[in-house]
Amino acid sequence: MNVKEAVRTAKEYVSELYEDESVKHLGVEEVLFDEGINAWRITVGFYRPWNKNHGLTALIGETTAGEPALWKRRSFKVVQVDGNTGDIHSMIDRSLPSLS
């Protein structure tokens, strides 16, 4: 399985898994091939409807009332895809370090 197939598989998996949550702007963020376990680790990011700022704050990315800027509200998942079969082995949260 090449990188494009692995990314497509990971994105389809997340899209189908979160289908009822109407996630938006699903995209690949990071790709890593782990030779030791012959698996791709694909990080995908997306927004959930309840994670969005509205109005001017959505445009400028500032915080309001102590809420994080929009980019800080993106959800990230690491999907592990088998390098031979394309089977999904796991999906875990990927947290970003705080920049403040």
C-alpha positions as CSV (number, residue, x, y, z in Angstrom):
1,M,0.0,0.0,0.0
2,N,1.5,3.4,-1.0
3,V,1.1,6.6,0.9
4,K,-1.8,7.9,-1.3
5,E,-3.8,4.8,-0.7
6,A,-3.1,4.9,3.0
7,V,-4.2,8.5,3.3
8,R,-7.4,7.8,1.3
9,T,-8.1,4.9,3.6
10,A,-7.6,6.9,6.8
11,K,-9.7,9.8,5.5
12,E,-12.6,7.5,4.4
13,Y,-12.5,5.7,7.8
14,V,-12.7,8.9,9.8
15,S,-15.4,10.4,7.5
16,E,-17.5,7.3,7.8
17,L,-17.0,6.9,11.6
18,Y,-18.0,10.6,12.2
19,E,-20.7,10.6,9.6
20,D,-23.4,11.5,12.1
21,E,-21.4,14.4,13.5
22,S,-21.2,16.4,10.2
23,V,-17.4,17.0,10.4
24,K,-16.0,19.7,8.1
25,H,-12.7,20.3,6.5
26,L,-11.3,16.8,6.9
27,G,-7.7,16.8,5.8
28,V,-4.4,15.0,6.2
29,E,-1.9,16.7,8.6
30,E,0.9,14.2,9.0
31,V,2.1,10.9,7.5
32,L,4.6,8.4,9.0
33,F,5.4,4.9,7.9
34,D,6.5,2.7,10.8
35,E,8.7,-0.1,9.3
36,G,8.9,-2.0,12.6
37,I,5.1,-2.8,12.4
38,N,4.6,-2.2,8.6
39,A,1.9,0.4,9.2
40,W,1.1,3.9,8.2
41,R,0.3,6.4,10.9
42,I,-1.9,9.1,9.3
43,T,-2.9,12.2,11.3
44,V,-6.1,13.8,10.0
45,G,-7.7,17.0,11.3
46,F,-11.3,18.2,11.1
47,Y,-13.8,20.5,12.7
48,R,-16.9,19.5,14.4
49,P,-20.0,21.8,14.2
50,W,-19.8,22.7,17.9
51,N,-16.1,23.6,17.7
52,K,-16.5,26.6,15.5
53,N,-16.3,30.3,16.4
54,H,-18.8,32.5,14.6
55,G,-18.8,36.0,13.2
56,L,-15.7,38.2,13.3
57,T,-13.8,35.8,15.6
58,A,-14.0,33.1,13.0
59,L,-12.4,35.4,10.5
60,I,-9.5,36.7,12.6
61,G,-8.9,33.7,14.8
62,E,-9.0,35.6,18.1
63,T,-10.3,34.3,21.3
64,T,-13.6,35.5,22.9
65,A,-14.7,35.0,26.5
66,G,-11.8,32.7,27.1
67,E,-12.5,30.4,24.2
68,P,-9.6,29.2,22.1
69,A,-8.9,30.5,18.6
70,L,-10.4,28.5,15.8
71,W,-7.2,26.7,14.8
72,K,-6.9,25.5,18.4
73,R,-10.3,23.9,18.2
74,R,-9.5,21.5,15.4
75,S,-9.7,17.8,16.2
76,F,-6.8,15.5,15.3
77,K,-6.8,11.8,15.0
78,V,-4.0,9.4,14.3
79,V,-5.2,6.4,12.2
80,Q,-3.0,3.4,11.9
81,V,-3.3,1.6,8.6
82,D,-1.8,-1.8,7.9
83,G,0.8,-1.4,5.2
84,N,-0.1,-4.7,3.4
85,T,-3.9,-5.1,3.8
86,G,-5.1,-1.5,4.4
87,D,-6.9,-2.6,7.5
88,I,-7.4,0.0,10.2
89,H,-5.6,-1.1,13.4
90,S,-6.4,1.9,15.6
91,M,-7.4,5.5,15.9
92,I,-6.2,7.7,18.7
93,D,-6.4,11.4,19.6
94,R,-3.5,13.6,18.7
95,S,-3.1,16.6,21.0
96,L,-1.0,19.6,20.0
97,P,1.3,21.2,22.6
98,S,0.1,24.5,24.0
99,L,1.7,27.5,22.3
100,S,0.8,30.0,25.0
